[in-house]
Amino acid sequence: IKPVEEDVEKLVLKTFTESINLLGGPKNLIKHKHLTWLPSLMEACYVIVLRERFLKTVEEIAKELGLSVQTVRNILQSKEELIVKKLREGLQVKEHVAGGLAKLAWKRVKHESNLC
């Protein structure tokens, strides 16, 4: 693994872990049986980290991850406010808000890692 790729992997995993923490932790996920959308959450974490930290374009991200350009755009355009509202209402997170959750988690990781 190249050094930059290693950095991407570490930041994505931190962001993914923080996303799960925002949802109440692993046990809460199991309790509410919301495990089927975790791949979408991981995908969103990759997109956010590649865009925000490594300044990749939408097209570069799509190519690197094997996603459509529209999927990458959807993740990047997701609303953080929506996820905050959904989290307050209960664990009803679906694929279409994974981007908002990843954005919130990335902000925390960026702050904690002094990447501001």
Secondary structure, DSSP 8 states (H G I E B T S, - for coil): --HHHHHHHHHHHHHHHHHHHHTT-HHHHHHTT--TTHHHHHHHHHHHHHHHTT---HHHHHHHHT--HHHHHHHHH--HHHHHHHHHH-S---GGGHHHHHHHHHHHHHHHTT--
